[in-house]
Amino acid sequence: MREGVLKMPKMKSKKTLLKRIKITKSGKLMRKSVNSGHLKRKWSAGRKCRKKGLEEQTNRGHIKIFKSLLVKKDKGIK
């Protein structure tokens, strides 16, 4: 590298966010339901079953933040 010439560092995607969300083929962001960690003994079986799956992230503000954190993967996000 020549003296005096500095390169900008590459932007990196946040790997923790990639583990927590899923980007579908059509570009939707799917995330795990909240309040599904523990203390579920008092829940009905149907409620537990509904909370088990993924739900779509619809909040525009959150999607904007996710796009900035997923620099390399955000091209397919709508």
C-alpha positions as CSV (number, residue, x, y, z in Angstrom):
1,M,0.0,0.0,0.0
2,R,1.3,3.4,-0.9
3,E,2.2,5.9,1.8
4,G,-0.5,8.3,2.7
5,V,-3.4,6.5,1.0
6,L,-5.9,5.1,3.4
7,K,-8.7,2.7,2.5
8,M,-12.1,2.8,4.1
9,P,-12.9,-0.4,6.0
10,K,-15.6,-2.7,4.6
11,M,-19.1,-2.5,6.0
12,K,-20.0,-5.7,7.8
13,S,-23.4,-7.2,8.3
14,K,-24.4,-7.8,11.9
15,K,-24.3,-11.6,12.3
16,T,-26.5,-11.6,15.4
17,L,-29.3,-10.1,13.5
18,L,-29.0,-12.6,10.7
19,K,-29.4,-15.4,13.3
20,R,-32.6,-13.8,14.7
21,I,-34.5,-13.0,11.4
22,K,-35.2,-14.7,8.1
23,I,-35.4,-12.9,4.8
24,T,-37.9,-14.6,2.5
25,K,-37.5,-15.0,-1.3
26,S,-40.0,-12.2,-1.9
27,G,-38.0,-9.9,0.5
28,K,-40.2,-10.0,3.6
29,L,-38.5,-10.0,7.0
30,M,-39.7,-12.8,9.3
31,R,-39.0,-12.7,13.0
32,K,-39.7,-14.8,16.1
33,S,-42.7,-13.9,18.2
34,V,-42.1,-12.0,21.4
35,N,-42.9,-13.3,24.9
36,S,-42.2,-16.9,23.9
37,G,-39.2,-17.6,26.1
38,H,-40.4,-19.2,29.4
39,L,-43.3,-19.3,31.9
40,K,-45.6,-20.9,29.5
41,R,-47.2,-23.5,31.8
42,K,-50.3,-21.4,32.2
43,W,-50.8,-21.0,28.4
44,S,-53.2,-23.1,26.4
45,A,-51.9,-25.5,23.8
46,G,-53.3,-23.4,21.0
47,R,-51.6,-20.2,22.2
48,K,-48.2,-22.0,22.5
49,C,-48.7,-23.4,19.0
50,R,-49.5,-19.9,17.5
51,K,-46.4,-18.3,19.2
52,K,-44.1,-21.0,17.9
53,G,-43.8,-19.9,14.3
54,L,-42.4,-16.8,12.7
55,E,-44.3,-13.6,12.0
56,E,-43.8,-10.8,9.5
57,Q,-42.0,-7.7,10.5
58,T,-44.3,-4.8,9.4
59,N,-42.9,-1.8,11.3
60,R,-41.3,0.5,8.7
61,G,-38.9,2.0,11.3
62,H,-37.6,-1.4,12.3
63,I,-37.2,-2.5,8.7
64,K,-35.1,0.6,8.0
65,I,-32.9,-0.1,10.9
66,F,-32.5,-3.8,9.9
67,K,-31.5,-2.6,6.4
68,S,-28.7,-0.5,7.8
69,L,-27.5,-3.3,10.0
70,L,-27.6,-5.9,7.1
71,V,-25.4,-4.0,4.7
72,K,-24.5,-6.9,2.4
73,K,-27.8,-8.8,2.6
74,D,-30.3,-5.8,2.3
75,K,-30.6,-5.9,-1.5
76,G,-33.5,-8.3,-1.4
77,I,-35.4,-6.6,1.5
78,K,-38.6,-4.8,0.5
